[in-house]
Amino acid sequence: MLRKHSPAKTAVSNIRTVSQLINFIFFMCMSFKLIKSKNKEKKMKKDENILNL
């Protein structure tokens, strides 16, 4: 038997899904930035080592 969802419940679940998606994207962006900055630090350390030689 099919139960019809009330519009309010559907809206709430949609909002929840969207917020989870936003959180996921935000998390991905943050970890991407973190990885990039770490790589930059490594590169800078390499450059410093080259300069120190």
FENLIN-V627734 format. One record per run of one state. SS is the DSSP state (h for helix, s for strand, l for the rest). FROM is the first residue (numbers start at 1). LEN is the number of residues. If there is no record, write none. Layout:
SS|FROM|LEN  SS|FROM|LEN
This chain:
l|1|6  h|7|46  l|53|1
